[in-house]
């Protein structure tokens, strides 16, 4: 039995404040406002060459992406019955640190006179970099401490920025909605970490690893926000004009088709044809992931719908049949099923991009380079996740013991009343408490 040191009284504040202090010093040295006389870089330099008409043109898109990161991802993970504080709260913590760190590392390759110039598109890209961490967070949800997760954020964004530079700048890959660089990368990085942090004690499940009626309802808030704003996510950094419009239209139709496919498949694979809320919360979004790479390409609305339909089917089938196999055969305990929402649809997106490039759906895009981008993203994710997982496994970092997994009370002050009710329900000791009263 490993020694668990879950008291965070000093280690968490010290780590968080050191990370913030280092970040502030680096910002003091490198970061200034973008005055508009130099531009470029960020998530896709090749798509950022056209300077927006005003510095604030992209602000509505930025707000949409921001809502996805903080409300969409946060609430999507609130399905666990006793882990809502951590889902929304730690999501906020990781994203707040991640966007600061991401902005630095993404733009270290694009210094102008030794400075990083902050503009709205670079803030969007910084938000994108945090999305990778929040996807990985879903794979280890309920089984990690905030200290471990801050370390993961630091390392994952660093590795993400290296891979992104290789894929976009060196290979010249087109991945406007980041199916490969964010979704596939974040999912397989998280799965790799989850494999290293495997817990034999959770092999037969955990009584708190499940939902209740209202927690599933909360998770649907995240789903609906993500669903509504996904066209902005996939189009925010596309070339202004026709390419951006195509990205919005393609994502809009992909999500609609994906939703019908997910509902249909859910009813098909469940006993008595009932719908499963887990499928609806997640698989309805898989189309947004899968169309990302070719969102700005000339694939026509029917092509987007086809991608969405396939994504909705494979994601739902993954939740029903593949997740249990990953857990039992490969020792990958994927709490949120990120493999089904981000992993497989991310690979599907990469493959769709290869096909679209081969069919000349976007000028200057090579199918071979697209394939290289997918391979690079998967390679960096799996190796990076392995190394990060080994570091996170250090006992000092406060990994919760098996019996305290999926429970807020180990790292949060939880309202007493709810705790007592939960205790009574668990132990069935209503009469005893009544007698004491």
N, C-alpha and C positions, 0 to 999 in steps of 0.2 A: 504494500500500500504506500503510494508516494506521500511525502509530507506536504500538506496543503497549508499555505500561508495566505489566507484570504483576507486578513485584516489590511485594509488599504489606507489606514489613517495617515501614514507618512509617504509610503511609496508612490501612491497615485498623485497626490498634490505635488510632490517633488518632481516626478517625471513630467507631469503636465506643464508645470511652470518652467522647467528647464527647456522643454521643447519650444514653448512660447518665447522664452528669452532668446534662444538661439535664432529663432525665426525673425524676431524683431531686429536683432543685430544684422542678419543677412539682408533684411529689407532696407535697413538704414544704409547699407553699403551699395545695394544693387537696384532698388526699385524706385521709380519715379512715375509721375503721371504721363500718359501719352498725350503729347501736344499736337499730334496729327501730322508731324513732318517726317515721321518714320513709321513704317507699318510692316506687318507680316509675322509669320511664326504661329505659335499655338498649335492646336490640335491638328490642323491640316494647312500647312503653309500654302500649298498649291491652291487651296480654296479661299485663301484670305487675301489674295492680291488686290482685290478691289476694295478700296477704302470706302466705308459707308458714307452716305451723303452728309450725315452729321454724326458726331461721336455717340449720340444717343439712339440712333436708328435701331440698333439691335436690342435696346433695353426691354421691349415687350417679350422677345424671345428669351432673353436672360431670365426674366421673371418666371416664365413658364418652366424653364429648366430648373430654376431654384425651387419652385413648388414641387416638382417631381422628386428632387433630391431630398428635401426636408419633410414634406408631407407624404408624397407617394411612397417612397422607399420605407419611411418610418412606420406608417400605418399598415403597409402591406404585411409587415412582420409581427403585427399585434395579435395574430391568431392564437398564440399560446395563452392558455387560461391564466397563468400566474406570472407572465413575463412582459406585460405591456409597458411598464415603466422603462425597462431596459430596451425594448424594441424601439420606442420613440426617443427615449432619452439618450441612449448610447449612440443611436443614429445621428442625433444632433451634435453630440460631442465629436464623433469621428469625422463628420462632414465639415465641422467648423475648423478642425485642425487640418484636415485633408486639403481643403481649398487653398489654405495659405501655403502649404508645402508644395502642392501641385503647381500653383502659379510660378513659384520659384524654379522648380525643376524642369517644367515644360519649356520655359523660356531661357534657360541657361545656354541653350544653343543659339539663341536669337538676340544677343546683346547688341545694342546700338550705343557706341561710345562707352562701352562698359556698363550700360544700364539696361534694365528690363522696364519697358514702358507699359503701364497698365491701361488697357482699354476694355470696353465691354466684351469684345469677342474673346479676349484673354481670360476674363472672369468666367465666361461661359465654359471655356476649355478647362479652367481650374475646377469648376463644378463637375465637368465630365470625368476628370481624373478621380474625384471622390466617388463617383458611381461605381468604379471598379471595386473599391474597398467595401461599399455597402452591399454589393452583390456577394462578395466573399464572406462578409459578416453573416449573410443568410445561411451559408453552409455550416457555420460553427455556432449559430445562434443558441443561446441557453447553456453553452458548455465552456464559456471563456470569461475571463475577468476584464474589466475596463483597462487595466494595465497591459494585459496581453494584447488587447485590441488596438491600443495606441501604438504599441510596437509594430503590430501588423500594418497599421496605416502608414507609418513611417517607411517601412521596408517595401510594402506593396506599391505605393505611389512612386517610389524611386525606381523600382523595376519596371513598372508600367511606362514611365517616361522614357526609359532607355529603349524598350520595345517599340514604343510609339515613334521615336526618332528613327529607329531602324526601318520600320514599316513604311512610314509616310515620307520621310526626308530622303532616305538612302534608296529604298526600293521603289519609291514613287507610287505606292499603292493608293487606290481610291477607296475610301471607307468612310463616307460622309456621316453616316449614322452609327458608325463604330461597332458593327456586328462582331468584328474580329478583335479590334484593339481594346474595346471595353467589355462587351458581353461575354464572348468566348474566353477572353483573358481572365476577367473577374471570376467567372464560374469555375474554370479549371484551376486557377490559383487557390480559390476557396476549397475546392474538393481535395486538392493536394494537401493543404493545411489540415483539413478534416481527417484525412487518412493518417497523417502523422500523429494527430491528437486522438486517435481511435480509443474508445473506451469499451473494453470487454464487458464491464458492468452494465452497460446500457444495451447490450446485445438483444435482450428480451424486452426492450422498451422501458419507459419510465412513466409513472402515474401522472406526472405533470406535463408530459410531452403530448399535449392534445389541446383541443379547443373546447370552448363552451359557446352557447348561442350568441351572446353579445360580443365575445372576442372575434368570432368569425365575421360579425357585422362590422366591427371596427376595421378589420383587415380589408373589407370591401371599400372602405373610404380610400385607402391607399390605391387599390386597383382602379377605381373610377378616376382619381386624379391623374394617375399615370396614363390611363387610357385616353383621357381628354387632351393631355398635353404632349403626347408622344410625337405628333407631327412637328412640334417645335424642336424637340430633341433631335430629330433626324434631319431637320432643315436649317438649324441655327447657323451652322458654319458653311453651308453650301454657298456657291457663288450667287450673289444677289441677282435676281432676274429669273430667267426661265428655269435654271437648275434648282433654285430654291423653291419655286412654285411646284416643279415636278416632285420634289422631295415631300412637300406637304400633301399633295394629291395622292401620291403613291402610298404614303403612310396611312392616310385617312381611309383608303379603300382596303388596304391590307388588314388593318385592325378590324374593320367591319366583317370582312370575310372570315378572318381568324376566329372571331367571336362565334359566328354560326357553326363553324367546324368544331370548336371546343365544346359548345353546348351539345351538339349532335353526338360527338364521340363520348362525352361524359355519360349521356343517357344510354348509349350503346353498351358501354363496358360495365356499368353498374347494375346490380341485381334489381329487378322490377323496373328498370328504365328510369330510376330516379336520378336527379342531378346531384353531383358532389360539389360542395362549396369550395373545396381545395382546388378543383379543376377550374372553376369559374373565376376564383381570385387570381389565378396565375396563367393558365393556358390562354385566356382571352387576350393576354398581352404579348404572347409569343410572336405574333405577326410583326409587331413594332420592332422587336429584336431582329427578326429574320430579314426584313426588308432594308435594314440599316445600310448595308454595304452598297446596294444598288438603288438607294432611295432617289438620288438625283439623276439616275440614268434613264434613258428613253425606253423603259420596259412596258409602257402603256398601262392604263388602269387594270386591264384584265390580267396582265402579268403580275401586278402587285397582288391582286386577289388570289391568284394561283399560289403565290408564295405564302400568303396569309393562311390559306386553307391547309396547306401541307404543315405549316408551323403549328396551327391549332390542333391538328390530329396527332403529330408526333409528341407534342408537349403533354397532352392529356394521356396518351398511351404510356408515356414515360412516368407520369405520376402514379398511374395505376399498376404498372408491371415492373418498371425498371428500378425505381427507388428502393423497393424491398430487396431486389437482387444486389444492388450496389452495397446495401448495408450488410446483408447476410454473407455474400460471397467475397466482396472486395474490402469489407471493413470500412466503407465510406458512409458515415452517418450524416446525411445531408438534411439538416433540419427543415429548411424551407423549400427543398427541391429545386435549388438553383440550377442543377443540371438540366432540368426539364424546361425552365423558363428562359435561362440565359445560355447554358452550355450547348445543347443540341440545336436550338434555333440560331445561336451565334455561328455554329459551324454551317448550318443550312444557309445563313446569310453569306458566309464566305464563299460557299460553293455557288450560290446564285450569282455572286459577283464575278466569279471565274467564268461562268457560262455567259453572263451579260457582256463581259469583256471580249470573249471569243466571238460573240455575235456583233461586235462593234457598236455597243449601245452607248458608249461614251468615248470621245476622241482621246487619243493618247494614253489609253489604259491597256495594259498587257495582261493576258490571262495567266502567263507564267509568273509575272510579278505579283498578281493577286494571290496565286497559290502560295508563293513565298511569304506573303504577308500573313496568311492563315497559319502556315507552319511555324513562323517566327512567334506569333502570338501564343500558340499552344505550347511551344517549347519553353519560352520565357515563363509562362504561367506555371507549368508543371514543375520545372526546376526551382523557380523562385518560391513557389508555395512550399516545396519540400524543405528548402533552407529556412524559410520563415517559420514553418511549423516546428522545426527542431529548436529554434531560438525561443519560440513561445512556450515550449515544453519545460523550460527551466522552472523548477518548483517555486522559486522566489516570486515569480510573476503572478501568483495568486489564482491559479486554475481552481475552480470550485470542485469539491468532491462529488462523486456520482449522485449521492442522495440530495445534494443541493442544486443540481442542475435544473434548468427551466424554472427557476424560482427567483423572483425579484428580491426577496427579503435578505438574501446573503450580501447584497451590495447596495440596497436601498432601504430607507426608512419607509415602511409600508404601514398605512393606516391600520390601527389595532383591531378595530371592529371586524374588518374583512379577514384579518389573520385568524381571529378567534372563530369566526364562522367556518373558515376553511378547516381549522383544526377539528372542530366539532363534527363537521361532515366527514372528515377523514377517519376520525376515531369513533364516531357514533356515540359520543358521550353527552348528549343533550341532558339526560336525566341527572347525571352527576353534577353538571354545572348549575342545574336548577336547584338541586339539594343544597349546594354550597351557597347559592344566593339566598 
